[in-house]
Amino acid sequence: MGIALAPAALAAAPFASNNAERVRAAQRRDDTILRLGGLGDGYKMSWAADDRQIIAVNDGPGWADPPQAFYNSRLWAAAGSPPDVSFTDLPGYPELNLSARPEDAPHYFGHGLLAARGRLYQFLSTLDRAEDRPRRWTGAKLIYSDDGGSNWRNRDGSSPVVWEDWDEQSRDRFTFFNEPDGCFSLLSILQMGRDYGANRDGYIYVYGTNGSVDGRMNELVLFRAPADRLPDRSAYEYYAGQRRGDARWTADIGQRKPVHVFPRGWVNYTNLFPGDLVVESWLPSVVFNEPLGLYMMANAGIGCAPDGTEFGKPSYFGIWVAATPWGPWRQIHEETAWTPGGDGEARAYAPQISPKWIAPDGKSFWIAWADLKGIHAFGRDEALLSSALEKAEGPAQNAAIQTEFLRRYMPGFSCNAQRVDLRMT
């Protein structure tokens, strides 16, 4: 299939600022760290038309008190700005209660999230069934809502949402499934203002890892779709490199090229827990900074022990800026040992830039993250949790037991936030 250049007139309008060149550095403000509560990880965010931020939480009950279920994936809405933020559940979200599903059932992790033109989209990632190695990301399922999250549909418009079993998973059901090298199984959507209102070229941009192993997972790939055709894969165009500063796009996924390559050595190949997965290394958070007219990206690689086990040391953390969604991306901040608050035992990961919590002048913004400090002690005593869960009577008690154990061993497995300042010339 052919490769097309973005039309110059269309591409130039939303990408005209040169402020990306003026940003010299970024500083994490440890004096601003907030513990916003909840339980779980992920915290992908999108700014909805009603001014709330929609937040995805994986592997936890979120802010429910007392917890009623231990969700594989759940959406919440956040009102306000730091330090005064309140959280409410989106009760119409399709049920993904881990304790109510068969132990061997496929898991669906909510990642790519977007509020755009009155619609909510979410890509949920799936894993293979490997038992002799870390499980790898293998597919991405798209669901959407046209009423603020009360009702949800599969990408073909059918309802209710179906959580396909192993033998039902296919490219007919999913947006991506068993793609070359496992690409586009983990997805993150570019955020561009409230309800995607800062977008001017009519496209939604979606980033993905190029696979689930080191050497692929650290390669960032990109596709775009017309804003009204995200459920239609036939409308997708994949980034295929640049020519004289213009992006080249192709309908052939096999001709995709990375928009950026992160350092190697930050993807695990051994697990703390048998049958666990390759963790979420190098899935970025990318947000358009409208006041400055530039794109910001935060990303992290998981710190591995010498034997490749995840969270053996603090994570890698970086921030990059660019004048266009496809780069080139210039790094303005790097930490090879990400230790929020100066805590050398921190195991922070998956930083997320809030698309709403950006200062009016664009020179500061907020990030959120989860921290697995204590995960090795949790792994040592996991049998205690398993024994307690065997005695649980119903999903609510199951969720309460898991919540109590996680809070005891890993109090940072929650929504942490802090301000980041940009230094400009």
Order of alpha helices (4+ residues) and beta strands (2+ residues): beta-alpha-beta-beta-beta-beta-beta-beta-beta-beta-beta-beta-beta-beta-beta-beta-beta-beta-beta-beta-beta-beta-beta-beta-alpha-alpha-alpha-beta
